[in-house]
Amino acid sequence: MFDRILVPLDGSKVGESALPSVKALVTKLVLGHKIEVVLIQVVSSLMHYVIAGEASAQIPYTPHELDMIEKDARGYLGRVADELTKLGATVQVRVATGNPAEAIIKAAEDTKSDLIAMSTHGRSGLRKWAFGSVAEKVLQSANIPVLMVRNPAPPPKP
């Protein structure tokens, strides 16, 4: 039985691919059982690029900018939390900074989650090699079950 489900989200529609499965689990498990969902968004880059003409520079975010990024993340997670609360789940919201896979694993341990439910962006080949796969790293490192949901294929173009 799953008492606590960790759901990493990145703010994208692709990143939300696991939400229907989580909602289905909550709906089925909540009857007579208390389910907690922990939503987490990881801010992976503490730097941004400033481009002027052909030159670019990597600049750290100011404390004010980091506060705004965290506020936006909490607002987004709060909207998702409202949907899950309506289904009967208790929801906790977390924003972390750093390496996404490491932050997700740490959050799972800190919250004593029973399951990690996350989407995979479906990268393969060179893109997967170049960017890595957060989902794959979590799957390999987690000490609890990981439910991986692939982003549904886009409808064919007419």
C-alpha positions as CSV (number, residue, x, y, z in Angstrom):
1,M,0.0,0.0,0.0
2,F,1.2,3.5,-0.8
3,D,0.8,6.0,1.9
4,R,3.1,8.8,0.5
5,I,3.7,9.4,-3.2
6,L,6.4,11.8,-4.4
7,V,5.6,13.5,-7.7
8,P,8.4,15.5,-9.3
9,L,7.1,18.2,-11.7
10,D,9.0,20.6,-13.9
11,G,6.2,22.9,-14.9
12,S,5.8,21.5,-18.4
13,K,2.9,19.5,-19.9
14,V,5.3,16.7,-20.6
15,G,6.4,16.8,-17.0
16,E,2.7,16.4,-16.0
17,S,2.3,13.1,-17.8
18,A,2.3,11.1,-14.6
19,L,-0.5,13.2,-13.0
20,P,-3.4,11.2,-14.5
21,S,-1.9,8.0,-13.1
22,V,-1.3,9.7,-9.7
23,K,-4.9,10.9,-9.7
24,A,-6.2,7.4,-10.5
25,L,-4.1,5.9,-7.7
26,V,-5.3,8.6,-5.2
27,T,-8.9,8.0,-6.2
28,K,-8.6,4.2,-5.8
29,L,-6.4,4.2,-2.6
30,V,-8.1,7.1,-0.7
31,L,-11.2,5.1,0.2
32,G,-10.7,4.5,3.9
33,H,-7.0,5.2,3.7
34,K,-5.1,8.5,4.0
35,I,-2.9,9.2,1.0
36,E,-0.3,12.0,1.0
37,V,1.1,13.3,-2.2
38,V,4.4,15.3,-2.1
39,L,4.8,17.6,-5.1
40,I,8.4,18.8,-5.8
41,Q,9.9,21.1,-8.4
42,V,13.6,21.3,-8.6
43,V,15.3,24.5,-9.8
44,S,18.3,23.0,-11.5
45,S,20.1,26.1,-12.7
46,L,21.1,28.9,-10.5
47,M,22.6,30.8,-13.4
48,H,21.2,32.3,-16.6
49,Y,22.7,33.6,-19.8
50,V,22.8,37.2,-20.9
51,I,23.4,37.6,-24.6
52,A,24.6,40.9,-26.2
53,G,25.3,40.6,-29.9
54,E,27.6,37.7,-30.4
55,A,28.8,37.6,-26.8
56,S,27.2,35.8,-23.9
57,A,27.9,35.5,-20.2
58,Q,26.6,33.2,-17.5
59,I,25.3,35.3,-14.6
60,P,24.1,34.0,-11.3
61,Y,20.5,34.8,-10.3
62,T,20.1,37.5,-7.7
63,P,18.4,36.6,-4.4
64,H,15.4,38.5,-5.6
65,E,15.3,36.5,-8.9
66,L,15.6,33.2,-7.0
67,D,12.8,34.3,-4.7
68,M,10.6,35.0,-7.7
69,I,11.5,31.6,-9.3
70,E,10.6,29.8,-6.0
71,K,7.3,31.9,-5.7
72,D,6.4,30.9,-9.3
73,A,7.2,27.2,-8.6
74,R,5.1,27.2,-5.4
75,G,2.2,28.8,-7.2
76,Y,2.3,26.2,-9.9
77,L,2.6,23.3,-7.4
78,G,-0.2,24.9,-5.4
79,R,-2.5,24.8,-8.4
80,V,-1.7,21.1,-8.9
81,A,-2.1,20.4,-5.2
82,D,-5.6,21.9,-5.3
83,E,-6.7,19.3,-7.9
84,L,-5.3,16.4,-5.8
85,T,-6.8,17.8,-2.6
86,K,-10.3,17.7,-4.3
87,L,-9.7,14.0,-4.8
88,G,-9.2,13.5,-1.1
89,A,-5.4,13.5,-0.9
90,T,-3.3,15.4,1.6
91,V,-0.7,17.4,-0.4
92,Q,2.7,18.7,0.6
93,V,4.6,21.1,-1.7
94,R,8.4,21.4,-1.9
95,V,10.8,23.5,-4.0
96,A,14.4,22.4,-4.1
97,T,17.5,23.6,-5.9
98,G,20.4,21.6,-7.4
99,N,20.8,18.5,-9.4
100,P,17.2,17.3,-10.2
101,A,17.8,13.5,-9.8
102,E,19.7,14.0,-6.5
103,A,17.1,16.4,-5.1
104,I,14.3,14.0,-6.0
105,I,16.0,11.0,-4.3
106,K,16.7,13.1,-1.3
107,A,13.1,14.3,-1.1
108,A,11.9,10.7,-1.3
109,E,14.1,9.8,1.6
110,D,13.3,12.9,3.7
111,T,9.5,12.4,3.2
112,K,9.7,8.7,3.6
113,S,7.8,8.3,0.3
114,D,6.6,4.8,-0.7
115,L,6.5,5.6,-4.4
116,I,8.0,8.1,-6.9
117,A,5.6,8.8,-9.8
118,M,7.2,10.8,-12.6
119,S,7.1,11.3,-16.3
120,T,9.9,10.7,-18.8
121,H,10.5,13.1,-21.5
122,G,11.3,10.3,-23.9
123,R,14.7,11.4,-25.0
124,S,16.8,8.9,-26.8
125,G,20.0,8.6,-28.7
126,L,22.3,11.6,-28.8
127,R,19.9,13.9,-26.9
128,K,19.7,11.4,-24.0
129,W,23.5,11.1,-24.0
130,A,24.1,14.8,-24.1
131,F,21.4,15.9,-21.5
132,G,21.2,12.7,-19.5
133,S,17.9,11.5,-18.2
134,V,16.7,12.6,-14.8
135,A,14.1,9.8,-14.8
136,E,16.7,7.2,-15.6
137,K,19.0,8.4,-12.8
138,V,16.1,8.4,-10.4
139,L,15.1,4.9,-11.5
140,Q,18.6,3.6,-11.0
141,S,19.2,5.3,-7.6
142,A,15.8,5.1,-5.8
143,N,15.4,2.6,-3.0
144,I,11.6,2.6,-3.5
145,P,9.4,1.8,-6.5
146,V,9.3,4.3,-9.3
147,L,6.3,4.6,-11.6
148,M,7.5,6.0,-15.0
149,V,4.9,7.4,-17.3
150,R,6.0,8.2,-20.9
151,N,4.7,11.4,-22.4
152,P,1.9,10.4,-24.8
153,A,2.8,10.7,-28.5
154,P,1.5,13.8,-30.2
155,P,-1.3,13.3,-32.6
156,P,-0.3,12.8,-36.2
157,K,-0.1,16.0,-38.3
158,P,-2.7,16.2,-41.1
